Amino acid sequence: MDFKVENFEPKQKLGMHIVAEIYLDNPDVLNDEKRIVDALVDSAVYGNMTVINVSSHKFSPHGVTSLVLLSESHISIHTWPEYGYAAIDIFACGKGDPEKSLEKLKSLLPVKDLKVLKIDRGLF
C-alpha cells in the first residue's frame, strides 16, 4: 500500500501534536523511571492538562517507556540511556498547551539538545 505524504494546514484545528527528540548530558536520568514519570506528570499539569492514568515500564538492562493518559490526549516517552536520547510525544486538544508542557519538561530534565516537530491536528 502506498501512502501519499502531504503538508497541510487543517481547516479546523482540533489540537497540537509535538514530536520531540531530546539529548541529555546526563544519560543516567533516562534510566530513572520515577524521575521520568514525575517529569511527565508535572509537565502535563503545567500545560493545563488533566491526568487520567499513568503507565510505565523500566527495561533491563536500561530504558524506560512511560505514558501519561490525559483528558486532552497523551504524553509519552521512550528512552535510550545508552545513547543519551529520548523520543517524546505530546498531543493535546482543548485547553491543553503542549508547548508549555514541553518547556516544563525541558526544565525538569538536563536537556543538552532538542529537536521539535509541531503538527496542527484537525479536519482537512
N, C-alpha and C positions, 0 to 999 in steps of 0.2 A: 504494500500500500504506500503510495506517495503522499507526502504532506507538503502543502504549499506554505511557505513562511512569508508572512506579510508584516509590515509595520502599519499599525492602525491606531487611531485615536477613537475610543468608544464614543458613540452618540450619547450614551447615558453612562456616566461613570458611577460604578457601584462600589468600588473600593480601590485600594492601592496595594500592590504586591511588591515587596522589596526582596531581592535575592542578593545576598552579600557573601563575600569571601573575606575572611579575616586571617591575618598572620600575626602571631604573638611573639614577643621577645622571650617570654617565659612559657614554653610549651607544656610544662607540668600542670599549669592551670587547666589545660584542656582535658586532663585526666581526672580532675576533681569534680565528681558528679554533683555533690552538694553545692559547690560554688557555681557550677553551670546552671543548675536548676534554679537556685536563688536569683541569679542574674537574669534569667529569662522571665521569671515571675515579676521581679522588680521592674524590669523594662516594660512589661505588659501594663502594669498598674500605672507607671509613669506616662505611658502612651494613652491613658484614658480607656483601657480595655478591661473587660471583666473575665477573670479566670474561672473556668468551669472545672477543669481537671488537669492533672499533670501526670505524664508517664515518662519514665526514664530507664535507661539500661546502660550499665557500665560493662564494656567488653574486656576480655582477657587476651592479651596482656595489657592493652591500653585502648582508649577511645570511649566516647560517650555519645549516645543518641538520646535527645530529650525532646519532648513535645508538650507544649502548653496549649491546651484546647481553650479557646476563647468564645464568648458570645459573639464576637465580631469576626472570628475565624481561627487563626492559629499563629504560633511562633514555634519554630523548630530549629534544632542544631544537630550537626553530626561532626564530631571532632576526630582529627588525626594528630594526636600529640607528637608522634614520631616525626611529623613534618612541620609542627607548629602552625597547623592550618585547621580552620573550621568553616563549614558551609552553613549559612543561616538563611532562614526563610521566614519572612514576616508578612502576613496577609491580614488586612483588616478592612472592614466595611463599616458604615455607620459612623459613630462618633470616634472610633479608634484612630490614632495617629501613629502609623508605623515609623515615620521619620523620627518622631520624638522617642519612640521605643528604641530605635537603633542608636540614637545619641546616648541614651541612658546605658545601653548595653556596652557601648564603647567606653563609657566612663567606669564601668564595673570590671572590665577585662583589660589586661595590659596590651592593647592593640598597637602593633607596630605598623601595619599596613592594612588597607581596607579597599576593596573593590565593590561597587554597588551598582545594581541594575534596578531601576524603578519602572514598574509597569502599572498603568492605569487599567483596572479591570472593569469590564462592563459590556453593555449591549452595543453591537455594531451593525 
